[in-house]
Amino acid sequence: MSTVILLSLALMCLALCLAFVRLFKGPSLPDRVVALELFSSILVGTIGLVAIATDVASLLDVAIVMALMAFMAAIGFARFLERGGPRDD
């Protein structure tokens, strides 16, 4: 089981790095918003994986709070983009 957990953590770290690159390199603001949502989702999965690996149940509460905050941030960004996004005046 420890091999599977280590492999999963390594793949999630790689996914976090790739999402981080897309967050800064994204050609437009909606691409960056999607990358930020992906980044937070991978982070929630990583916290859940660490909770499984360490048998600390309170980390699942942290993962739930992170997921709710990421959802609220996505809603906020979507409303911002729907109302016109950044202006150049």
N, CA, C and O atoms as CSV, one atom per row, in Angstrom:
chain,resi,resn,atom,element,x,y,z
A,1,MET,N,N,0.817,-1.198,0.000
A,1,MET,CA,C,0.000,0.000,0.000
A,1,MET,C,C,0.858,1.259,0.000
A,1,MET,O,O,0.489,2.263,-0.608
A,2,SER,N,N,1.998,1.209,0.676
A,2,SER,CA,C,2.847,2.395,0.733
A,2,SER,C,C,3.410,2.740,-0.638
A,2,SER,O,O,3.623,3.915,-0.937
A,3,THR,N,N,3.653,1.740,-1.475
A,3,THR,CA,C,4.146,2.003,-2.829
A,3,THR,C,C,3.087,2.727,-3.651
A,3,THR,O,O,3.400,3.650,-4.403
A,4,VAL,N,N,1.851,2.312,-3.508
A,4,VAL,CA,C,0.759,2.949,-4.245
A,4,VAL,C,C,0.583,4.390,-3.776
A,4,VAL,O,O,0.359,5.284,-4.592
A,5,ILE,N,N,0.683,4.619,-2.484
A,5,ILE,CA,C,0.538,5.976,-1.948
A,5,ILE,C,C,1.672,6.868,-2.434
A,5,ILE,O,O,1.444,8.015,-2.819
A,6,LEU,N,N,2.903,6.337,-2.416
A,6,LEU,CA,C,4.040,7.141,-2.895
A,6,LEU,C,C,3.925,7.439,-4.383
A,6,LEU,O,O,4.217,8.555,-4.814
A,7,LEU,N,N,3.507,6.466,-5.163
A,7,LEU,CA,C,3.324,6.689,-6.594
A,7,LEU,C,C,2.219,7.720,-6.848
A,7,LEU,O,O,2.359,8.589,-7.708
A,8,SER,N,N,1.127,7.616,-6.097
A,8,SER,CA,C,0.032,8.573,-6.243
A,8,SER,C,C,0.466,9.986,-5.856
A,8,SER,O,O,0.115,10.952,-6.533
A,9,LEU,N,N,1.229,10.107,-4.770
A,9,LEU,CA,C,1.735,11.424,-4.372
A,9,LEU,C,C,2.668,12.006,-5.423
A,9,LEU,O,O,2.625,13.205,-5.698
A,10,ALA,N,N,3.510,11.168,-6.010
A,10,ALA,CA,C,4.420,11.649,-7.052
A,10,ALA,C,C,3.641,12.138,-8.271
A,10,ALA,O,O,3.962,13.182,-8.839
A,11,LEU,N,N,2.620,11.385,-8.669
A,11,LEU,CA,C,1.817,11.804,-9.822
A,11,LEU,C,C,1.021,13.068,-9.524
A,11,LEU,O,O,0.844,13.916,-10.399
A,12,MET,N,N,0.547,13.193,-8.302
A,12,MET,CA,C,-0.183,14.414,-7.942
A,12,MET,C,C,0.750,15.619,-7.890
A,12,MET,O,O,0.355,16.727,-8.253
A,13,CYS,N,N,1.974,15.409,-7.446
A,13,CYS,CA,C,2.942,16.515,-7.459
A,13,CYS,C,C,3.253,16.946,-8.891
A,13,CYS,O,O,3.373,18.138,-9.175
A,14,LEU,N,N,3.382,15.973,-9.789
A,14,LEU,CA,C,3.597,16.307,-11.194
A,14,LEU,C,C,2.396,17.066,-11.756
A,14,LEU,O,O,2.562,18.044,-12.485
A,15,ALA,N,N,1.197,16.618,-11.420
A,15,ALA,CA,C,-0.016,17.304,-11.887
A,15,ALA,C,C,-0.103,18.718,-11.315
A,15,ALA,O,O,-0.527,19.643,-12.008
A,16,LEU,N,N,0.299,18.890,-10.048
A,16,LEU,CA,C,0.312,20.238,-9.456
A,16,LEU,C,C,1.282,21.146,-10.188
A,16,LEU,O,O,0.977,22.313,-10.436
A,17,CYS,N,N,2.445,20.621,-10.534
A,17,CYS,CA,C,3.430,21.431,-11.269
A,17,CYS,C,C,2.900,21.837,-12.636
A,17,CYS,O,O,3.063,22.985,-13.050
A,18,LEU,N,N,2.268,20.903,-13.337
A,18,LEU,CA,C,1.718,21.222,-14.655
A,18,LEU,C,C,0.561,22.216,-14.564
A,18,LEU,O,O,0.435,23.096,-15.415
A,19,ALA,N,N,-0.271,22.086,-13.553
A,19,ALA,CA,C,-1.362,23.038,-13.365
A,19,ALA,C,C,-0.818,24.416,-13.004
A,19,ALA,O,O,-1.371,25.437,-13.412
A,20,PHE,N,N,0.273,24.438,-12.234
A,20,PHE,CA,C,0.901,25.705,-11.864
A,20,PHE,C,C,1.471,26.409,-13.097
A,20,PHE,O,O,1.375,27.630,-13.222
A,21,VAL,N,N,2.063,25.632,-14.004
A,21,VAL,CA,C,2.574,26.210,-15.256
A,21,VAL,C,C,1.428,26.794,-16.069
A,21,VAL,O,O,1.542,27.896,-16.606
A,22,ARG,N,N,0.322,26.059,-16.161
A,22,ARG,CA,C,-0.829,26.555,-16.922
A,22,ARG,C,C,-1.429,27.792,-16.263
A,22,ARG,O,O,-1.955,28.671,-16.946
A,23,LEU,N,N,-1.350,27.857,-14.936
A,23,LEU,CA,C,-1.885,29.014,-14.214
A,23,LEU,C,C,-1.131,30.282,-14.603
A,23,LEU,O,O,-1.745,31.335,-14.770
A,24,PHE,N,N,0.182,30.197,-14.749
A,24,PHE,CA,C,0.955,31.391,-15.092
A,24,PHE,C,C,1.100,31.606,-16.584
A,24,PHE,O,O,1.291,32.742,-17.019
A,25,LYS,N,N,1.017,30.557,-17.380
A,25,LYS,CA,C,1.233,30.683,-18.808
A,25,LYS,C,C,-0.066,30.830,-19.596
A,25,LYS,O,O,-0.041,31.135,-20.788
A,26,GLY,N,N,-1.206,30.611,-18.929
A,26,GLY,CA,C,-2.497,30.634,-19.615
A,26,GLY,C,C,-2.685,31.863,-20.476
A,26,GLY,O,O,-2.438,32.980,-20.022
A,27,PRO,N,N,-3.118,31.676,-21.711
A,27,PRO,CA,C,-3.237,32.827,-22.607
A,27,PRO,C,C,-4.355,33.798,-22.235
A,27,PRO,O,O,-4.287,34.977,-22.583
A,28,SER,N,N,-5.373,33.324,-21.540
A,28,SER,CA,C,-6.475,34.216,-21.203
A,28,SER,C,C,-6.890,33.999,-19.755
A,28,SER,O,O,-6.479,33.032,-19.113
A,29,LEU,N,N,-7.705,34.907,-19.258
A,29,LEU,CA,C,-8.162,34.818,-17.877
A,29,LEU,C,C,-9.022,33.583,-17.608
A,29,LEU,O,O,-8.843,32.953,-16.566
A,30,PRO,N,N,-9.955,33.204,-18.504
A,30,PRO,CA,C,-10.709,31.970,-18.239
A,30,PRO,C,C,-9.820,30.725,-18.147
A,30,PRO,O,O,-10.102,29.824,-17.357
A,31,ASP,N,N,-8.746,30.668,-18.953
A,31,ASP,CA,C,-7.819,29.544,-18.854
A,31,ASP,C,C,-7.144,29.513,-17.491
A,31,ASP,O,O,-6.934,28.442,-16.921
A,32,ARG,N,N,-6.813,30.663,-16.980
A,32,ARG,CA,C,-6.180,30.734,-15.665
A,32,ARG,C,C,-7.156,30.346,-14.557
A,32,ARG,O,O,-6.759,29.726,-13.570
A,33,VAL,N,N,-8.418,30.705,-14.712
A,33,VAL,CA,C,-9.429,30.336,-13.719
A,33,VAL,C,C,-9.609,28.821,-13.696
A,33,VAL,O,O,-9.711,28.226,-12.623
A,34,VAL,N,N,-9.649,28.198,-14.859
A,34,VAL,CA,C,-9.772,26.741,-14.924
A,34,VAL,C,C,-8.531,26.084,-14.320
A,34,VAL,O,O,-8.648,25.083,-13.613
A,35,ALA,N,N,-7.361,26.626,-14.585
A,35,ALA,CA,C,-6.135,26.075,-14.007
A,35,ALA,C,C,-6.126,26.218,-12.488
A,35,ALA,O,O,-5.642,25.331,-11.785
A,36,LEU,N,N,-6.656,27.324,-11.982
A,36,LEU,CA,C,-6.733,27.509,-10.532
A,36,LEU,C,C,-7.694,26.500,-9.906
A,36,LEU,O,O,-7.424,25.970,-8.828
A,37,GLU,N,N,-8.797,26.237,-10.566
A,37,GLU,CA,C,-9.741,25.241,-10.078
A,37,GLU,C,C,-9.110,23.842,-10.107
A,37,GLU,O,O,-9.284,23.060,-9.171
A,38,LEU,N,N,-8.389,23.535,-11.168
A,38,LEU,CA,C,-7.692,22.256,-11.256
A,38,LEU,C,C,-6.645,22.133,-10.158
A,38,LEU,O,O,-6.514,21.077,-9.539
A,39,PHE,N,N,-5.906,23.200,-9.916
A,39,PHE,CA,C,-4.884,23.224,-8.875
A,39,PHE,C,C,-5.494,22.929,-7.509
A,39,PHE,O,O,-4.952,22.138,-6.738
A,40,SER,N,N,-6.615,23.563,-7.217
A,40,SER,CA,C,-7.240,23.341,-5.914
A,40,SER,C,C,-7.830,21.939,-5.803
A,40,SER,O,O,-7.807,21.352,-4.721
A,41,SER,N,N,-8.349,21.397,-6.880
A,41,SER,CA,C,-8.889,20.039,-6.850
A,41,SER,C,C,-7.784,19.011,-6.612
A,41,SER,O,O,-7.966,18.063,-5.849
A,42,ILE,N,N,-6.654,19.202,-7.260
A,42,ILE,CA,C,-5.523,18.298,-7.054
A,42,ILE,C,C,-5.003,18.430,-5.629
A,42,ILE,O,O,-4.601,17.440,-5.017
A,43,LEU,N,N,-5.008,19.634,-5.105
A,43,LEU,CA,C,-4.557,19.851,-3.726
A,43,LEU,C,C,-5.487,19.151,-2.729
A,43,LEU,O,O,-5.017,18.582,-1.743
A,44,VAL,N,N,-6.786,19.187,-2.974
A,44,VAL,CA,C,-7.739,18.476,-2.107
A,44,VAL,C,C,-7.485,16.965,-2.177
A,44,VAL,O,O,-7.527,16.279,-1.156
A,45,GLY,N,N,-7.226,16.459,-3.368
A,45,GLY,CA,C,-6.909,15.041,-3.508
A,45,GLY,C,C,-5.625,14.663,-2.794
A,45,GLY,O,O,-5.530,13.587,-2.204
A,46,THR,N,N,-4.636,15.548,-2.845
A,46,THR,CA,C,-3.372,15.295,-2.152
A,46,THR,C,C,-3.568,15.279,-0.646
A,46,THR,O,O,-2.995,14.436,0.045
A,47,ILE,N,N,-4.363,16.192,-0.136
A,47,ILE,CA,C,-4.650,16.209,1.302
A,47,ILE,C,C,-5.378,14.928,1.707
A,47,ILE,O,O,-5.088,14.355,2.757
A,48,GLY,N,N,-6.312,14.484,0.887
A,48,GLY,CA,C,-7.006,13.232,1.165
A,48,GLY,C,C,-6.066,12.040,1.152
A,48,GLY,O,O,-6.192,11.135,1.977
A,49,LEU,N,N,-5.139,12.036,0.232
A,49,LEU,CA,C,-4.161,10.961,0.160
A,49,LEU,C,C,-3.231,10.953,1.373
A,49,LEU,O,O,-2.889,9.892,1.895
A,50,VAL,N,N,-2.833,12.123,1.807
A,50,VAL,CA,C,-2.008,12.213,3.015
A,50,VAL,C,C,-2.801,11.765,4.236
A,50,VAL,O,O,-2.244,11.151,5.146
A,51,ALA,N,N,-4.096,12.067,4.262
A,51,ALA,CA,C,-4.943,11.612,5.370
A,51,ALA,C,C,-5.013,10.090,5.408
A,51,ALA,O,O,-4.995,9.491,6.483
A,52,ILE,N,N,-5.091,9.475,4.253
A,52,ILE,CA,C,-5.105,8.018,4.196
A,52,ILE,C,C,-3.755,7.450,4.627
A,52,ILE,O,O,-3.695,6.463,5.360
A,53,ALA,N,N,-2.675,8.078,4.169
A,53,ALA,CA,C,-1.340,7.558,4.468
A,53,ALA,C,C,-0.983,7.680,5.941
A,53,ALA,O,O,-0.294,6.816,6.484
A,54,THR,N,N,-1.444,8.740,6.594
A,54,THR,CA,C,-1.052,8.978,7.984
A,54,THR,C,C,-2.115,8.568,8.995
A,54,THR,O,O,-1.872,8.643,10.200
A,55,ASP,N,N,-3.283,8.137,8.538
A,55,ASP,CA,C,-4.401,7.768,9.415
A,55,ASP,C,C,-4.835,8.905,10.337
A,55,ASP,O,O,-5.213,8.672,11.485
A,56,VAL,N,N,-4.777,10.129,9.831
A,56,VAL,CA,C,-5.236,11.299,10.588
A,56,VAL,C,C,-6.565,11.736,9.979
A,56,VAL,O,O,-6.601,12.310,8.890
A,57,ALA,N,N,-7.639,11.463,10.680
A,57,ALA,CA,C,-8.980,11.734,10.148
A,57,ALA,C,C,-9.292,13.229,10.071
A,57,ALA,O,O,-10.130,13.641,9.268
A,58,SER,N,N,-8.638,14.035,10.883
A,58,SER,CA,C,-8.932,15.469,10.861
A,58,SER,C,C,-8.459,16.130,9.566
A,58,SER,O,O,-8.921,17.222,9.233
A,59,LEU,N,N,-7.553,15.494,8.836
A,59,LEU,CA,C,-7.143,16.046,7.544
A,59,LEU,C,C,-8.273,15.989,6.524
A,59,LEU,O,O,-8.293,16.776,5.578
A,60,LEU,N,N,-9.203,15.074,6.703
A,60,LEU,CA,C,-10.354,15.030,5.804
A,60,LEU,C,C,-11.243,16.257,5.984
A,60,LEU,O,O,-11.855,16.729,5.026
A,61,ASP,N,N,-11.314,16.775,7.212
A,61,ASP,CA,C,-12.037,18.023,7.444
A,61,ASP,C,C,-11.364,19.175,6.709
A,61,ASP,O,O,-12.034,20.036,6.140
A,62,VAL,N,N,-10.052,19.182,6.727
A,62,VAL,CA,C,-9.295,20.212,6.006
A,62,VAL,C,C,-9.561,20.104,4.508
A,62,VAL,O,O,-9.726,21.118,3.830
A,63,ALA,N,N,-9.604,18.883,3.995
A,63,ALA,CA,C,-9.871,18.683,2.569
A,63,ALA,C,C,-11.271,19.170,2.198
A,63,ALA,O,O,-11.462,19.762,1.136
A,64,ILE,N,N,-12.243,18.923,3.063
A,64,ILE,CA,C,-13.612,19.366,2.788
A,64,ILE,C,C,-13.687,20.894,2.776
A,64,ILE,O,O,-14.330,21.479,1.906
A,65,VAL,N,N,-13.038,21.526,3.728
A,65,VAL,CA,C,-13.044,22.995,3.780
A,65,VAL,C,C,-12.342,23.571,2.555
A,65,VAL,O,O,-12.807,24.550,1.972
A,66,MET,N,N,-11.217,22.960,2.163
A,66,MET,CA,C,-10.512,23.429,0.962
A,66,MET,C,C,-11.385,23.288,-0.285
A,66,MET,O,O,-11.394,24.173,-1.141
A,67,ALA,N,N,-12.116,22.177,-0.388
A,67,ALA,CA,C,-12.989,21.970,-1.539
A,67,ALA,C,C,-14.113,22.999,-1.572
A,67,ALA,O,O,-14.453,23.511,-2.639
A,68,LEU,N,N,-14.690,23.303,-0.419
A,68,LEU,CA,C,-15.751,24.319,-0.372
A,68,LEU,C,C,-15.222,25.701,-0.721
A,68,LEU,O,O,-15.882,26.457,-1.434
A,69,MET,N,N,-14.033,26.036,-0.221
A,69,MET,CA,C,-13.447,27.340,-0.546
A,69,MET,C,C,-13.112,27.434,-2.031
A,69,MET,O,O,-13.301,28.485,-2.642
A,70,ALA,N,N,-12.620,26.350,-2.612
A,70,ALA,CA,C,-12.309,26.348,-4.046
A,70,ALA,C,C,-13.581,26.495,-4.872
A,70,ALA,O,O,-13.583,27.175,-5.898
A,71,PHE,N,N,-14.655,25.862,-4.429
A,71,PHE,CA,C,-15.924,25.984,-5.131
A,71,PHE,C,C,-16.440,27.413,-5.081
A,71,PHE,O,O,-16.906,27.944,-6.089
A,72,MET,N,N,-16.360,28.035,-3.916
A,72,MET,CA,C,-16.820,29.413,-3.780
A,72,MET,C,C,-15.956,30.369,-4.612
A,72,MET,O,O,-16.471,31.329,-5.186
A,73,ALA,N,N,-14.657,30.111,-4.677
A,73,ALA,CA,C,-13.779,30.936,-5.503
A,73,ALA,C,C,-14.122,30.775,-6.982
A,73,ALA,O,O,-14.106,31.751,-7.732
A,74,ALA,N,N,-14.427,29.562,-7.401
A,74,ALA,CA,C,-14.809,29.332,-8.799
A,74,ALA,C,C,-16.107,30.058,-9.134
A,74,ALA,O,O,-16.241,30.624,-10.219
A,75,ILE,N,N,-17.054,30.044,-8.215
A,75,ILE,CA,C,-18.309,30.772,-8.431
A,75,ILE,C,C,-18.034,32.274,-8.536
A,75,ILE,O,O,-18.597,32.954,-9.394
A,76,GLY,N,N,-17.175,32.783,-7.667
A,76,GLY,CA,C,-16.832,34.206,-7.704
A,76,GLY,C,C,-16.153,34.606,-9.000
A,76,GLY,O,O,-16.486,35.639,-9.581
A,77,PHE,N,N,-15.210,33.808,-9.458
A,77,PHE,CA,C,-14.537,34.105,-10.722
A,77,PHE,C,C,-15.498,34.015,-11.898
A,77,PHE,O,O,-15.423,34.821,-12.825
A,78,ALA,N,N,-16.395,33.046,-11.866
A,78,ALA,CA,C,-17.362,32.908,-12.957
A,78,ALA,C,C,-18.289,34.122,-13.013
A,78,ALA,O,O,-18.598,34.622,-14.095
A,79,ARG,N,N,-18.727,34.590,-11.860
A,79,ARG,CA,C,-19.580,35.798,-11.842
A,79,ARG,C,C,-18.811,37.011,-12.343
A,79,ARG,O,O,-19.351,37.843,-13.073
A,80,PHE,N,N,-17.542,37.106,-11.945
A,80,PHE,CA,C,-16.710,38.222,-12.388
A,80,PHE,C,C,-16.559,38.212,-13.905
A,80,PHE,O,O,-16.679,39.254,-14.548
A,81,LEU,N,N,-16.295,37.036,-14.482
A,81,LEU,CA,C,-16.122,36.934,-15.915
A,81,LEU,C,C,-17.443,37.137,-16.648
A,81,LEU,O,O,-17.454,37.677,-17.754
A,82,GLU,N,N,-18.550,36.717,-16.054
A,82,GLU,CA,C,-19.848,36.885,-16.670
A,82,GLU,C,C,-20.234,38.360,-16.775
A,82,GLU,O,O,-20.899,38.766,-17.728
A,83,ARG,N,N,-19.825,39.139,-15.820
A,83,ARG,CA,C,-20.181,40.575,-15.810
A,83,ARG,C,C,-19.229,41.431,-16.628
A,83,ARG,O,O,-19.334,42.657,-16.601
A,84,GLY,N,N,-18.324,40.829,-17.337
A,84,GLY,CA,C,-17.494,41.594,-18.245
A,84,GLY,C,C,-16.008,41.430,-18.001
A,84,GLY,O,O,-15.212,41.798,-18.865
A,85,GLY,N,N,-15.608,40.903,-16.885
A,85,GLY,CA,C,-14.192,40.687,-16.617
A,85,GLY,C,C,-13.432,41.987,-16.447
A,85,GLY,O,O,-14.024,43.033,-16.183
A,86,PRO,N,N,-12.118,41.917,-16.599
A,86,PRO,CA,C,-11.309,43.138,-16.439
A,86,PRO,C,C,-11.555,44.118,-17.566
A,86,PRO,O,O,-11.789,43.726,-18.709
A,87,ARG,N,N,-11.500,45.390,-17.233
A,87,ARG,CA,C,-11.731,46.430,-18.238
A,87,ARG,C,C,-10.449,47.202,-18.464
A,87,ARG,O,O,-9.611,47.321,-17.571
A,88,ASP,N,N,-10.308,47.720,-19.657
A,88,ASP,CA,C,-9.093,48.444,-20.030
A,88,ASP,C,C,-9.316,49.931,-20.150
A,88,ASP,O,O,-8.719,50.568,-21.018
A,89,ASP,N,N,-10.181,50.529,-19.283
A,89,ASP,CA,C,-10.392,51.975,-19.415
A,89,ASP,C,C,-9.518,52.751,-18.529
A,89,ASP,O,O,-9.578,53.981,-18.526
